[in-house]
């Protein structure tokens, strides 16, 4: 059965990388949202994040990220977006760095508890 999952073999094990429909095409370069989310979620103030595409007339799409801060970190601190952007710039190629980072109160999850992703 084709699930649409993209996996990568490392040694004797297979690791989930992404879902085929979730890849973002930035000027012909493929971006896996989960890779960027892993970098963002490593920040100590971040509880969870969702990365998706934002349409762009020149590159086709740009990367954008919505983040939810840890409960004890919720403040009006605008500097968090700059911290996340710097973290991404130091750990990711330029085309994978989110062009827009938004702090949100919550992210939608499916009935199974997985992060709900926008269609298309």
C-alpha positions as CSV (number, residue, x, y, z in Angstrom):
1,X,0.0,0.0,0.0
2,X,1.4,3.4,-1.0
3,X,1.1,5.7,2.1
4,X,2.9,8.7,0.5
5,X,5.5,8.5,3.2
6,X,9.1,9.2,2.3
7,X,11.7,7.2,4.2
8,X,15.5,7.1,4.4
9,X,17.5,4.0,5.1
10,X,20.4,4.5,7.6
11,X,22.2,1.3,8.3
12,X,19.7,-1.4,9.0
13,X,16.8,1.0,9.9
14,X,14.4,3.1,8.0
15,X,13.5,6.6,9.2
16,X,10.5,8.7,8.3
17,X,11.5,11.9,6.5
18,X,8.3,13.4,5.1
19,X,5.1,12.8,3.3
20,X,5.2,13.2,-0.4
21,X,2.4,15.9,-0.5
22,X,4.1,18.0,2.2
23,X,7.2,19.0,0.3
24,X,7.7,22.7,-0.3
25,X,9.2,23.7,-3.7
26,X,11.3,26.9,-3.2
27,X,12.7,27.9,-6.6
28,X,13.1,24.3,-7.7
29,X,14.7,23.2,-4.4
30,X,12.8,20.7,-2.2
31,X,12.1,21.5,1.4
32,X,10.8,19.0,4.0
33,X,8.8,20.8,6.7
34,X,9.7,18.3,9.3
35,X,13.4,19.1,9.0
36,X,12.8,22.8,9.7
37,X,10.4,22.0,12.5
38,X,13.0,19.8,14.2
39,X,15.4,22.8,14.2
40,X,12.7,25.2,15.5
41,X,11.5,22.7,18.2
42,X,15.0,22.4,19.5
43,X,14.7,26.0,20.8
44,X,14.1,25.9,24.6
45,X,11.2,28.4,24.4
46,X,9.3,26.5,21.7
47,X,6.6,23.9,22.5
48,X,5.7,23.0,18.9
49,X,5.9,24.4,15.4
50,X,4.3,23.9,12.0
51,X,6.1,24.8,8.7
52,X,4.2,25.3,5.5
53,X,4.5,27.0,2.1
54,X,3.6,30.6,1.4
55,X,3.0,31.4,-2.3
56,X,5.6,33.6,-3.9
57,X,5.4,34.9,-7.6
58,X,9.2,34.6,-8.1
59,X,10.2,31.3,-6.3
60,X,6.8,29.6,-6.4
61,X,6.8,29.3,-2.6
62,X,8.6,30.5,0.5
63,X,8.8,28.8,3.9
64,X,6.8,30.1,6.8
65,X,6.5,28.9,10.4
66,X,3.9,29.1,13.1
67,X,5.3,28.5,16.6
68,X,3.7,27.8,20.0
69,X,5.8,28.8,22.9
70,X,6.1,26.8,26.2
71,X,3.4,27.9,28.7
72,X,6.0,29.4,31.0
73,X,7.5,31.3,28.1
74,X,4.4,33.1,26.9
75,X,5.1,36.8,26.7
76,X,4.9,39.6,24.3
77,X,8.6,39.1,23.5
78,X,8.9,39.9,19.8
79,X,12.6,38.9,20.0
80,X,11.7,35.2,19.8
81,X,11.1,35.4,16.1
82,X,14.6,36.8,15.6
83,X,16.0,34.1,17.8
84,X,14.3,31.4,15.8
85,X,15.4,32.9,12.5
86,X,19.0,33.1,13.7
87,X,18.8,29.4,14.8
88,X,17.5,28.4,11.4
89,X,20.1,30.5,9.6
90,X,22.9,28.8,11.5
91,X,21.5,25.2,11.0
92,X,19.8,25.3,7.6
93,X,20.6,26.3,4.0
94,X,19.2,29.7,3.0
95,X,16.2,28.4,1.0
96,X,15.0,26.5,4.1
97,X,15.0,29.4,6.5
98,X,11.5,30.7,7.2
99,X,10.7,34.0,5.6
100,X,7.9,34.6,8.1
101,X,7.7,33.4,11.7
102,X,4.5,33.9,13.7
103,X,3.9,33.1,17.3
104,X,0.4,31.6,17.7
105,X,-1.5,30.4,20.8
106,X,-2.1,26.9,19.4
107,X,-1.8,24.7,16.3
108,X,-4.5,22.4,15.0
109,X,-4.1,18.7,15.6
110,X,-5.9,15.8,14.0
111,X,-8.2,13.5,16.0
112,X,-5.2,11.1,16.1
113,X,-3.1,13.8,17.8
114,X,-0.8,14.6,14.8
115,X,-0.1,18.1,13.6
116,X,-2.8,19.1,11.1
117,X,-1.2,20.4,7.9
118,X,-2.9,22.7,5.4
119,X,-3.8,21.2,2.1
120,X,-1.7,22.5,-0.8
